[in-house]
Amino acid sequence: MRILRLNLAQLRCFESLSIVPAAGINLLQGANGSGKTSVLEALFLLSHGRSFRPGGSQALIRRGQLECTVYAELDEGSQTHRLGLARSAHGWQARIDARPVSRLSSLLVHCAAICIEPGSHDLIAGPAEFRRRFMDWGVFHVEPAFLEAWQNYRRCLQQRNSLLRRNGDSAQLAVWEQGMDGAAVRLDEQRRAYLGRLRIRLLEHLARWLPELGAPMLRYQRGWAAETALIDVLAAHRIRDREQGHTRQGPHRADWLLGFEQAPERHQLSRGQTKLAALACLLAQFEVFRELRGATPLLLLDDLAAELDATHLEQIVSYLQNSGAQAWITGTDFPSRCQPGMRVFHVEHGTLRA
């Protein structure tokens, strides 16, 4: 999977931009605030339908403009697609090969981008939402039935929460709880299978990059009591859920936790160790995607050199060069010995030159 051409219009600081990248490593260099990260952000939008940066979707639009657009020609190996995504005050509009699509997920399934950025520390040290999103993105791309099960669960969850806030009767609640239970079983099975595959690759990376921390441990929490059907848990907690106004247990509260023999608690890791652990998770996800889909996702690495020593940085660049992936790396500077074979772009004040 690789980008043949990327065009941006009215996105962040860019009035317009067109870039023809290399099939391998592309390095975007420039000062802080020059727009490097926005290029990676555009690719992330095509894969996730949201930004990895704070500020909401409206912050994507260049000041004084009504709409921003991202267009990419994507080679998936067996076929090429033209993907278009526009954001305005009216929401998202997506096109595939110049034809509008009603669901954003129809576009997102074509482009897979795995991103390491400064906020990736949250994958290890942040709240469960980040790890759940990471897990579900991976399952979405390798398990075709996941999206339908997740949408069914979310619909039933929203209805149950609405009834809780309106003090709906127990018979009505039971109808939606039954729907949640059936979808929850499927979601739990798919997540467990995915994390089982991920664990194998993850342990290999962690043993290579963080051997000083001892044996790693990956623990999965499904979001409700083990060995108990969700429908029984929901029925038993109706009174408390009414008081809170929302459903407190279920797969929407799932999590997974990474610990180590010498650092069982995540706060015991240094910033550099946390970044390496997050990087290990994302590269493990990259490899699982490649194994199960037979395609190589894009790799986006924002400010890669930050918080990494020279040895680890060299190891990671070597991995990227041998991965077969199209990689996009940003940085204010980069060791000259790593540059042969890369395509280097300089970004400055919303302009880009090779």
N, C-alpha and C positions, 0 to 999 in steps of 0.2 A: 504494500500500500504506500503510495507516494503522491505528493502534490506536484503537478506539472507546472501549474501557474496559480498564483494567488493575487487577487485584486481586492483592494480595500477602498472605500469611499466614505468620507465624513465620519471615520471611526477615531475616537479620541483626538489625538493631535494631527492625524493624517487627513488632509483634504482628499488626496488620492494617492494610491501606491500600486505598483505592479511589480511582482517579483517572480523570476524564474529560478527556482532553487536547484541545487544539486540533488542527485538521487541518494547521496550519503549524508555527510555532516555539513550543516549550514551554520555558520557562526555569525551572529549579529552583534557587532561591537558598537559602543557609543557611551557617551556620558549618561549619568543618571537623569531620567526625565526626558530622554531623547526620543522615546517611542519604541524601543526594542521590545519591551514586554507586550505592547499592543499587538505586535505581529503574532506572537505566540497566542495571545488572547483570542485573536480572530480564528485561528485553527482550533482552539479549544471550544469556541462557540459552535463550530460545525460538528463537533463530536459530542458535546454535552448539552447544548442549548442554553447555556448560562456562562457567565464569566467566573474565573477563579479569583477575581479581584473584588474588593468591597465597593459598595456604592449603588448597586442595583443596575438594572438593564438600561435605564434612561441615561446613566452616566456614560454609556458607551458612545452616545451621539455627540459629535463635535459641537462645541458651543455655537449657538446661533443657527444650527441646522435642525431640520425636522426628522431626518432619517439617516441611519448609517447602513451600509451594505457590505457583505463579505461574499466574494465569489471565488470558487476554486475549481480547477480541473483536476480530478482525482483519478489516478490509475489504481484500480483494485487488483491488477494482475490479469484477470480474465476479461475485464471490460473497463471502460472509462466513463465517468459520469461528470457532469457539470452541476455543481451544487451552489445554490444561491440562498442567502439568508439576509433578510432586512429587518431592522428594528425601528419602530416609530412609536408614537404615543398610543397607537391602536394595537400594539403588540407585535408578535413575530409573524413574518411571512416567509415561507420556504418554497423553494423551487428545485426540482430535479430535472435536469435536461430541458430547461425552460418551461416545464409544466408545473403549475402550482400544486402543492400537496396540502391536505387539510390537517394532517397530524405531523407535528414536529418530529416525532419518533421515526417517521418514514424516512426522513433525511438523516437523522442521527445514526441509524443503523449502518449507513454506508461508510461513515468516516469515524475511525477509532483513533483517538489521540490520548496518550498517557503523559501526564504532566507533573514535573517536579518544579515547585515554585516555593518562595519563602513561607507561604502558609501551609506547606506540606508537613511541617512539624506537627500540625494538629492531627494528622493521621495517627501519630503515636501518643501525643500528649494532650490532645484536645478532647472535646465532648464526643459522645457516641455518634452524633449526626455525621461527622466526617468519615468515620470508619464504615458506617452503614451505607453511605453514599458510594464509597469506594467499592465495597462488596457488591452492591446491587448493580453498579455500572458493569462490573465484570460478569455477573450472572446474565444481565440483559444481553450482552454480546455473544454469549455462548449457549444460552438456553432459550430457544424460541418461545417456549410456553410461559416464561417468567413474566413478561409484560402483562399478559392477560390476567394472570393470577394476582399480580400486584394491583392492577386497576380494579379488579373485583373486590379485593380486600379494602382498598382505600374508599371505594364507594360505600361499602357496608360500614366501615369505621366512621365516615362522615355522618351517615344516617343515625348511627347509634349515638354519636356525640350530640347531634341535634336533639334527639329524644331525651338524652340525659339533661340537657339544659332546659328543656321544656317540661320536664317531669313527666315524660311519656309513660304509658303503662307497661307492665312487665311482658305482656303478650307481644306487643310491638317490638320491644327490645329483643325478645327471644328470636324473632324472625331474622333480624340483622346479625345477631350473634351466631346463628347457625351458618349464615353465609361467610362470616369472618372465620369461623372454625375450619371450614373446608378449604378456603384459600390459604389459611395459615399453615396447614399441613403441607401443602405443595411448596409454599415459599420456604419453609424450614428445610424440607428435603433438598431443594435446589441450592440453597445457601450452604448447607453442610457439604454437599458434593463438591461445590466450587472451592470452598475453603480447604477441603481435603487435598485437592490438586494444588492449590496455591501453597499449602504448607511445605510440600516437597521441594519446590523451587525456592521458597523463602529461606528454608533452613540452609540451603547451599550457599546463598548470598551472605547470610548472617555469619556463617562459619568462616567465610573468606574475609569479610570486612570488619567484623567485630568479635574476633576470637577471644579477646580479653574478658568478655562478659560471660563466658561460659555457655552452657546449653540454653538455647532459646525455648520459650513455651508460648504456644498460640492457643488461647482459650476462646471458645465461642459461647455466647449467651443468646438464646433464641428470643428472649423478651417476655417469657412467662414461665411459670414453675415447671421444672422437669418432671417427666412421667405423669403429667396431668393434662387432660384435654383442655384446649383454650375455652371451649364452650362452657365447661364447668367452672373455670377460673372467672370468666366474665359474669356468670350467674351469681357466684359467691361474692363478687365485689360491686354489685350494682349500687348498694347504698352509699358506699364510699365514693364511687365514681360519680354518682349524682351530686354529692357534696362538692367534688372537685370540678364537675362540669366537663369531664373528658375521660377517655378510656386510658387507664394507666398501665395496662399490660397487653402484650400482643407483639407480633413481628415488627410493628412500627417502632418498638423499643429495643430491638435486637442490637447486639454489639459483639465485637471481638477484641481481645486484648493481647498485647505482645509483652512478654516479660523475659527476663534472663536469670540464669542461676546466680550470677553475681550482682544483678540489679533487678530484683523482682518488681520493684515499683518504678513507674515511668519517670517520676521526678528525679530519680537517681542517675539518669543519663545526662551527659553534657549536651550542649547544643549541637556539636559536631556529631556525636553518637546518635542523637535523635534524627539528624538529617540522613545519616547513613542507614539507619533502620527504616526510615520512610522510603528512601531510595531503593532499599532491598525489597520492600513490599511492592513498589510500583514496577520494578523490573521483573519480579516474580509474576505479577499480573501480565506484563508484556509477554512473557514466555508461555503462560497458560493460554492466553489469547492465540498466540501463534500455533500452539499445539492443537487446539480444538477447532480453530477456524481455518487453519492452513493459510493465513495471511499475516503480514507483519504490520502492526500498528505504528503510527507516528510516535516519535518520542520528542517531547518538548521539555527543555531544561532551562528554566529561568534563573539567571545568576548562579550558574552551576558551581563556580569556584568559591563562593561564599561559604565560610565555616568548614572547608575541607582543606586538609594539608596536601602538600604536593604529591605525596605517594598515593593517597586515595584518589586524587584528581586524575593522576596518570592512569591508574587502574580502570577508572570509570570511562575515560576517553578511549582506552584500549578496548574495553567491552563494547562501546558504541561502534567503533570502527569494524568490529568483527560480528556485529549483531545482524547486519543486513537491513537495518532500519534506516528510514530517512529521519535524521535527528536535527532539531532546531535548538541551538544553544545561544543564550544571551550572556553578555559579560562586558564589564568596562575594560577588561584586558584579558589576555590569555597567553599562556606560555608559547613561545614561538616554536618550540620543538613539537607541539601538538598540531601545528597548522597544515603540514603537507597533506594533500588530498581533500582538504576542506574547501568549501566555497565561503569566502568571507565577505560580509556586507558591512558597510559603515552607516550607522543611523545617526542623524543629527537634525534636531528641530523639525521633526515630521517629514524628513526627506531620507531617501535611502539610495546608496550607490554601491556597486560591486567593487 
